[in-house]
Amino acid sequence: MHYGRLAKARDLIQLSVSADQREGLNASAAATQALATLWEAEYGELDLARRNTSAVLATSAGRNAKIAAALTWAELKGVSHAQTMVAELNQRFPDATLLNNIWLPTIRAKIALSRGDSAQAINLLEAAIPYDLSQTPPLPSFYAGYVRGKAYLQAQRADAAAQEFQTILDHKGLLGASPVAAVARLGLARARALGGNTAAARIAYQVFFALWKDADPDLPLLKQAKAEYAQL
């Protein structure tokens, strides 16, 4: 997924899910599937993500799967679904530190972004700032920071957005080969373009395209990035 090879990733995910199911680890299988659907949504495969998220929630999905599914619904602008899951998670796990300080605020922030309320999203994500440089299971590190960067983009705050995305990219040891690294590179390119720094934006887009040189060519996010680059 880091390299935009979503079709190949699906094959590998299915191997993992099948192995978990053979061992009776159904919650783990559901969590893996739910995380995959989140990146399908982030990469623009909206119909596929919608179908797969519904399928995951029809199984014995545990807390981790529901966190990822709620984030996916928020990305898909399925606000009522996301809000219902937030209420359920908040009620069942009132003392879970990462849930209440990172994942529920991030879900709520994505809901706010779907409504065009970037200011509320930025405020909600303040709770996650102390955890930005931490390991944050069940999702990869820096996802909340990535959403914060998107909120700054929506708010037309180019410098703040660039700083968020650059902070992510400056911590490769924590980040690893995470999809967050790929979308943060694109976010940085968009922030540079928004700030009017065309030369820096071109370089940032080119770095993203080099990373995704073997990506699935029909990925909507890749097509969108190429269209943005052509307009610089």
N, C-alpha and C positions, 0 to 999 in steps of 0.2 A: 504493500500500500504506500510506503514511503516513496517509491518510484513510480506511482501512478499505474501500476500493473494490477488493476482491480480484478480482472478475469482470473489471473494466476492466483491472486490472493484468495479468491473464493474457493478455488480447488484445495488450497492448503488449509483453509478454515474448515472445510467440510471433513478433511482428514482428522483434524483436531476434534471436531464435534463428534464424529463417529467413534473415535477412541474414547472420549468421555462417556458417551452413551453406552458403550459396551461395558464400561466399568460402573455403570449406574450413577455417574456424576452428572446428573441432568441439569443441576443449577449452573455448573461450570460450562456445560455445553450451551445453555441458553445465554450466559453472559458473553461467551465468545461470539455467538451469532448476533447479539444485540450490539456489541461494539462494532462489528462489521457493518451493520446497518447504519450506524452513525456516520461512518466514513463514506458510505454510499451516498448519504444525504449531503455531506459536506462537499463531495465531488460532483454533485449535481444530478445524481441518478435518483431523482425524487420518487418516481412511481415505484421503482424497485425497492427503495428504502421503505416506502409506505407499506408495501405488501409484506416485506420481510419482517418489519417491526410488528405488524399485526400477528404474523405467524409465530414469532418468538413469544409474544405475550399470551398466546393460546396454549403454551406449554407451561411446565412447572418453573416459571421464571422466579428467581430469587432477587435479593436486594440489588446485587450488582447489575443484573440484566435490566432491572427496572430503572436504575439510574441512567444507563446508556439509552434505554428506550425513551425515557422522558426527554433527554437531550435531543434525541432524534425527532420526536414529535414537535419539540420547540423549533428545531431547524426547519421542519416541514410546515410550520405555522399551524400545526394542529394544537391550538392553544388549550382547548377544553381537555383533550387527552393528557397533555403535559401537566396541566393544573391538577387534574384528578390524581395523577401519580405523585406529584409533589405533596399533596395533602396526605396521601396514604403513607408515603415514606416518612414524612414529618411525624405522623401519629405513631407509627410503629417503632421508629428509632430516634426518640427525642434527644438522646445523649450521645449519638454517634458524632465524633468530632469532625472527621473529614466530610461526612455527609452534610452536616449543618453549617460548616464554614466554607466549604468549597462547592460541593455538587448541587445542593439545593439553591444557593445563590446564583450559580452558573445557569441552572435551568431557568430560574426566574429572570435572569438577565437576558437569556436568549428569547424568552417570551416577550420581554420588553422591546428587544430589537425587532422582533417580528411585527410589533405595533408601531415601530418608528420612534420609540422613546429611548434614545441613546443615553440621555442624562440619567434616567432611572437605572439603566443597565450598568453604567459606570459606577453609580452609587452602590448598587447591589454587590458588585464585584470587589468592593473595598475589603469585604470580610475575608476574601481569599488571598489577599496580598501577602500576609505573613507566611503562607504556605507555597508561594510561587517557586521557591527553590527546593521543594521537598518532593519525595516520591508520593504520588497521590492516587493509589489504586482505588477503584478498579480501572480508571482511565489513565492515560499516559500523563506524565508531568507536563506542566505548562499549558494544558488545555484551557484553564480558566484565564491565563494571561493572553492566550490567543483570542478568546472571546472578548476580552477587554480591548485588545487591539482593534477588533472588528467594530466595537462600540465607538472607539475614537474615530475610526474611519467614517462611520455613519454620522458622527457629530461634526465632521469636517475639521477635525483637529489633527492635521497631518503630522506635526512633530511628535505629539504624544503617541500616535499610532506607530510611527516609525520606531520610537524608543521601545515600545512594548515588543514589537516583532524582533528588533535587534537584540533585546535582552534574551529572548528565547534562543536566538541563533548563536549567542555568545556562550551558551552553556551546553555545548555538544556532548560533554560527558554525561550529563543528566538526561539529555534528550535522546541520544542514540539515533537509531534508524526509525524514528517515529513518524507517522503521518503529520504530526504537528509541525515537524521541521519543514516539510514540504509546503504546507499551507502558510506557514510563517514567512517563507521566502516570497511567496506570492503577495502576502499582505504587505511586506516591506516594499515591494515594487509598487503596489497601489498607493501606499503612503507617500513614496517619493513623487509619484505622478501627481497626487493630490496637492502636494506642496509646491508644485511647479518646477521641481528639479528633474527636468526631462533626461538629462544625461545619466544621472544616477538611477533614474527609473528604468531606462533602457538596459543598463548593466544588471540591475536586479531581476528584471524579466528574463534576461538571457541566462542568468544563473539558474533560475527556475526551469527554463526550457532545457538546459543542459541536464539537470537532475531528472527531468521527465522525458528524456530523449527516446526512451523505449516504452513510454506510457501508452495505455490503450488510446488510440487516436480519436475515438469517438467520445471520450469523457467530456461532459458538458463544461466542467471547470477548465479543462485545457483549451477548449474552443473559445471560451470566454476570455481567458488570459491572452490568447493569440489576437483576438479582436481588439482588446485593450492596447496591446503592444502596437498594433497597426495604426492606431489613432494617435500615438505619441508624436 
